[in-house]
C-alpha cells in the first residue's frame, strides 16, 4: 500500500500497474486519449475531524477498576462495576462526565470535590474490544476538553492474567511550573495478577522510554524529567509491562492523562494607599492592594513611606483570581538583623477581593510589606515592588474634624468654619505654631476645656 498526505481539495489520481514481465495494465477500461495502462480517478480530500484540544486548566482521571484494573471471574459474574474518578483544577459542581465502554455512553456528574462515580455493566466491560474505559467532560470555565482513559484486563479461565495501573503524575494531576522544572518526578503504579518481581515496566513520555521494575507486591516507581512531561504533545503517559510467570508470559497497558498549567498568577500591583479605593469588584482591571490604618488618632489609607500607629493594619486587595492564596511577607530589623516572616495568608473571594490582618501585632520600627499570589495548582508570583512604612505604636497623632453642617455633604470649607483637633495623647504644649495652614487663616486656637486640664494637658483643641 502507498500512503501520502495532501491538503484539503480536489485532485485527479492516476495509477498504473506493471507486472513482473514489464507489461503495464489496468483493471478498468481506458478512455480514449488516456495513456494505455493507466487508471484515472477523480478524488476529493476532506479534512478529518480534529481531536478536541487538551485542557491545561482541568485534569480528569479514572481510578483503577475492580482490583488493580483486573476484573476477576467472580467480579465479572456480578451485574455492575462502579467506576470512579477525580476532576481537579477548573470545574464546577454538577459538570457532566461521560464514559465510553463497548460503544456505549455512561454519564454522571462531579461533586463539589471533583469526585464522580457511575455503574457500568460488567457485560459491557467484558465485551469491550480494547478493554479500555475512555472519558470526556465539559468543565465549566476550563480551556480545552479534559479527557482520560483507563486500561484494564479481564480474567479468563484459571489464568489470572496481568493488569497494570498508573497513578496520577502529581497530587492534583496538573503539572505546575515547579514540577515542570524538576529534574525528575517519581511516577508510580501497580501490577497485579500474573507477574514476577523484577518484571519491567516501560513508560512512554515525549517520544522517550523510561523503565523500572516491579517489586514482589507489584509496585513500581520510575523517574521522568518534568521537562519531558511538559513537552509531551498529548499530555498522556503510556505504560506497559512484559509480565512473566510459570503460567506464561503476558502484557498489560495503562495510561494517565494529565493537564499542564505553567502560567503564573498575575503579579499584585502596589497602589499608593492614599489613592487606593475599594471599587466595584467587577470594575477592577488588575490585581492591586493597599494598606489601611484603622487604629489610633489618625486612620485611613497608608502611603509608601508613611508613619502609622496601628500594629494590626489591614491589607485589602481586588482584581485577583478567585481561589488564589495570598501571602503577605514582612521584612523588619531586629537586633540589627533583617528578618523576613509571613504575617498571614488568605484566600481570594469569588468577586476577586481579599482582606488580611497580621496574625500577630507588628513590632515598632520600619517595615517592608510584600505580597505574593499562588494559584490552585501551585504556581506563584511575588510582586517585585514593596510597601515601606514605619510603625510607631505610641507615636502622637492628630485627627482633624470639620464640625459644620457642610462637612456632611463634602462641600468645600466655608468662609468661617470651626475645626476640631483631636490628639491621641493629652498635650500641654500643642500650639497654633505646630499647625501649617495653606490657603486660609486659622484663628481663635484654644483647648477644649472638657478634654483635660492645664496640668495634665488637653486632647482636643
Residue pairs with C-beta under 8 A, 6 or more apart in sequence:
6 45
7 45
8 45
8 46
8 47
9 44
9 45
10 42
10 43
10 44
10 45
11 42
11 43
11 44
11 45
12 40
12 41
12 42
12 43
13 40
13 41
13 42
13 43
14 38
14 39
14 40
14 41
15 26
15 38
15 39
15 41
16 24
16 26
16 35
16 37
16 38
16 39
17 24
17 25
17 26
17 37
18 24
18 37
19 25
24 36
24 37
24 38
25 37
26 37
26 38
26 39
27 39
28 39
30 36
30 37
30 38
30 39
31 40
34 40
52 136
52 144
52 145
52 147
53 143
53 144
53 145
54 144
54 145
54 146
54 147
54 234
54 235
54 257
54 259
55 89
55 139
55 142
55 143
55 144
55 145
55 146
55 259
56 143
56 144
56 259
56 260
56 261
57 89
57 90
57 139
57 141
57 142
57 143
57 144
57 259
57 261
58 87
58 88
58 89
58 90
58 91
58 137
58 139
58 142
58 143
58 144
58 146
58 259
59 87
59 88
59 89
59 146
59 168
59 172
59 173
59 174
59 257
59 258
59 259
60 85
60 86
60 87
60 97
60 135
60 136
60 137
60 139
60 146
60 147
60 148
60 257
61 85
61 86
61 87
61 148
61 168
61 173
61 256
61 257
61 258
62 83
62 84
62 85
62 99
62 133
62 135
62 148
62 149
62 150
63 83
63 84
63 85
63 86
63 150
64 150
64 152
64 163
64 165
64 190
65 71
65 81
65 83
65 125
65 133
65 150
65 152
66 72
66 75
66 81
66 152
67 75
67 192
68 163
68 165
68 190
68 191
68 192
68 193
68 218
69 150
69 151
69 152
69 153
69 163
69 164
69 165
69 192
69 252
69 254
70 152
70 153
70 154
70 155
70 160
70 161
70 162
70 163
70 192
70 193
71 81
71 122
71 125
71 126
71 152
71 153
71 154
71 155
72 155
72 160
73 155
75 81
75 122
76 122
76 125
76 126
76 154
76 155
77 122
78 122
79 121
79 122
80 119
80 120
80 121
80 122
81 119
81 120
81 122
81 125
82 117
82 118
82 119
82 120
83 99
83 106
83 117
83 118
83 119
83 120
83 133
83 150
84 115
84 116
84 117
85 97
85 115
85 116
85 117
85 135
85 148
86 114
86 115
86 116
86 168
86 173
87 95
87 97
87 110
87 114
87 115
87 116
87 137
87 139
87 146
88 114
88 172
88 173
88 174
88 259
89 139
89 142
89 172
89 174
89 259
89 261
89 376
89 377
90 139
90 140
90 141
90 142
90 143
91 110
91 114
91 137
91 139
91 140
91 141
91 142
92 139
92 140
92 141
93 109
93 110
93 111
93 112
94 109
94 110
95 109
95 110
95 137
95 138
95 139
95 140
96 107
96 108
96 109
96 137
96 138
97 107
97 108
97 109
97 110
97 116
97 118
97 135
97 136
97 137
98 105
98 106
98 107
98 135
98 136
98 137
99 105
99 106
99 107
99 108
99 118
99 120
99 133
99 134
99 135
100 106
100 133
100 134
100 135
100 136
101 120
101 124
101 125
101 128
101 133
101 134
102 124
102 125
102 127
102 128
102 129
104 124
106 118
106 119
106 120
107 118
108 116
108 117
108 118
109 116
110 116
110 137
120 133
125 131
125 133
125 152
125 154
126 154
131 151
131 152
131 153
131 154
132 149
132 150
132 151
132 152
133 149
133 150
133 152
134 147
134 148
134 149
135 147
135 148
135 149
135 150
136 145
136 146
136 147
137 145
137 146
138 145
139 146
146 257
146 259
147 257
148 257
149 255
149 257
150 254
150 255
151 163
151 164
151 252
151 253
151 254
151 255
152 163
153 161
153 162
153 163
153 193
153 252
154 161
155 161
155 193
159 194
159 247
159 248
160 193
160 194
160 247
161 193
161 194
161 250
161 252
162 191
162 192
162 193
162 194
162 195
162 241
162 243
162 250
162 251
162 252
163 191
163 192
163 193
163 252
164 189
164 190
164 191
164 192
164 201
164 239
164 240
164 241
164 252
164 253
164 254
165 189
165 190
165 191
165 192
165 254
166 187
166 188
166 189
166 203
166 237
166 239
166 254
166 255
166 256
167 187
167 188
167 189
167 256
168 256
168 258
169 175
169 185
169 187
169 229
169 237
169 256
169 258
170 176
170 179
170 185
170 258
172 377
173 256
173 257
173 258
173 259
174 258
174 259
174 260
174 261
174 377
175 226
175 229
175 230
175 258
175 259
175 260
175 261
175 262
176 261
176 262
176 377
176 378
176 379
177 262
177 264
177 378
177 379
178 378
178 379
179 185
179 226
179 229
179 378
180 226
180 227
180 229
180 230
180 260
180 262
181 226
181 227
182 225
182 226
183 225
183 226
184 223
184 224
184 225
184 226
185 223
185 224
185 225
185 226
185 229
186 221
186 222
186 223
187 203
187 210
187 221
187 222
187 223
187 224
187 237
187 256
188 219
188 220
188 221
188 222
189 201
189 219
189 220
189 239
189 254
190 214
190 217
190 218
190 219
190 220
191 199
191 201
191 214
191 218
191 220
191 241
191 243
191 252
192 218
193 243
193 250
193 252
194 243
194 245
194 247
194 248
194 250
195 214
195 218
195 241
195 243
195 244
195 245
196 243
196 244
196 245
197 213
197 214
197 215
197 216
198 213
198 214
199 213
199 214
199 241
199 242
199 243
199 244
200 211
200 212
200 213
200 241
200 242
201 211
201 212
201 213
201 214
201 220
201 222
201 239
201 240
201 241
202 209
202 210
202 211
202 239
202 240
202 241
203 209
203 210
203 211
203 212
203 222
203 224
203 237
203 238
203 239
204 237
204 238
204 239
204 240
205 224
205 228
205 229
205 232
205 237
205 238
206 228
206 229
206 231
206 232
206 233
208 228
210 222
210 223
210 224
211 222
212 220
212 221
212 222
213 220
214 220
214 241
224 237
229 237
229 258
229 260
230 260
230 262
235 257
235 258
235 259
235 260
236 255
236 256
236 257
236 258
237 255
237 256
237 258
238 253
238 254
238 255
239 253
239 254
239 255
239 256
240 251
240 252
240 253
240 254
241 251
241 252
241 253
242 249
242 251
243 249
243 250
243 251
243 252
261 375
261 377
261 379
262 379
263 379
264 375
264 379
264 380
264 381
265 287
265 320
265 321
265 324
265 373
265 374
265 375
265 379
265 380
265 381
266 286
266 287
266 319
266 320
266 321
266 373
266 381
267 287
267 373
267 381
267 382
267 383
267 384
268 287
268 288
268 289
268 317
268 320
268 326
268 371
268 372
268 373
268 381
268 383
269 286
269 287
269 288
269 289
269 383
269 385
270 288
270 289
270 304
270 371
270 383
270 385
270 386
270 387
271 288
271 289
271 290
272 290
272 303
272 304
273 290
273 291
273 292
273 301
273 302
273 303
273 304
273 306
273 387
274 300
274 301
274 302
274 303
274 306
275 301
276 288
276 289
276 290
276 301
276 316
278 316
278 318
278 353
279 318
281 318
281 319
281 351
281 352
281 353
282 351
284 318
284 319
284 352
285 319
286 319
287 317
287 318
287 319
287 320
287 321
287 352
287 373
288 317
288 318
288 319
289 315
289 316
289 317
289 318
289 354
289 371
290 301
290 302
290 315
290 316
290 317
291 301
291 302
291 313
291 314
291 315
291 369
291 387
291 389
292 299
292 300
292 301
292 302
292 313
292 314
292 315
292 316
293 299
293 300
293 301
293 302
293 308
293 309
293 310
293 313
294 310
294 313
294 314
295 309
295 310
295 311
295 312
295 313
296 308
296 309
296 310
296 397
296 424
297 309
297 396
297 397
297 398
297 399
297 422
297 423
297 424
298 308
298 309
298 397
298 398
298 399
298 424
299 310
299 399
302 308
302 313
302 387
302 389
304 387
304 388
304 389
305 388
305 389
306 389
306 390
307 389
307 390
307 391
307 392
307 395
308 389
308 390
308 391
308 392
309 391
309 392
309 393
309 394
309 395
309 397
309 424
310 391
311 361
311 362
311 363
311 364
311 391
311 393
312 357
312 358
312 361
312 362
313 357
313 358
313 362
314 355
314 356
314 357
315 328
315 355
315 356
315 357
315 369
315 371
316 353
316 354
316 355
317 326
317 348
317 353
317 354
317 355
317 371
318 352
318 353
318 354
319 352
320 326
320 348
320 352
320 353
320 354
320 373
321 348
321 352
321 373
321 375
322 348
322 349
322 350
322 351
322 352
323 347
323 348
323 375
323 376
324 347
324 348
324 373
324 374
324 375
324 376
325 345
325 346
325 347
325 348
325 373
325 374
326 345
326 346
326 347
326 348
326 354
326 356
326 371
326 372
326 373
327 342
327 344
327 345
327 371
327 372
327 373
327 374
328 342
328 343
328 344
328 345
328 356
328 358
328 369
328 370
328 371
328 372
329 340
329 341
329 342
329 343
329 369
329 370
329 371
329 372
329 382
330 340
330 341
330 342
330 343
330 358
330 362
330 367
330 368
330 369
331 338
331 339
331 340
331 367
331 368
331 370
331 386
332 338
332 339
332 362
332 363
332 365
332 366
332 367
332 368
333 339
333 365
333 366
334 363
343 356
343 358
343 359
343 360
343 362
343 369
344 356
344 357
344 358
344 359
345 356
346 354
346 355
346 356
347 354
348 354
348 373
362 391
363 391
364 391
364 392
364 393
364 394
365 390
365 391
366 388
366 389
366 390
366 391
367 388
367 389
367 390
367 391
368 386
368 387
368 388
369 386
369 387
369 388
369 389
370 382
370 383
370 386
370 387
371 382
371 383
372 380
372 381
372 382
372 383
373 380
373 381
373 382
374 380
396 423
396 424
396 425
396 427
397 423
397 424
398 421
398 422
398 423
398 424
399 421
399 422
399 424
400 419
400 420
400 421
400 422
401 407
401 419
401 420
401 421
401 422
402 413
402 417
402 418
402 419
402 420
403 417
403 418
403 419
403 420
404 414
404 417
404 418
406 412
406 413
406 414
406 417
407 417
413 440
419 442
420 448
420 460
420 461
421 430
421 435
421 460
421 461
422 459
422 460
423 430
423 458
423 459
423 460
423 461
424 459
425 457
425 459
426 451
426 452
426 456
426 457
426 458
426 459
427 457
427 458
427 459
428 454
428 455
428 456
428 457
428 458
429 457
430 447
430 457
430 458
430 461
431 445
432 442
432 445
435 442
435 445
445 461
446 461
447 458
447 460
447 461
448 458
448 460
448 461
449 458
450 460
451 458
451 459
451 460
452 458
452 459
452 460
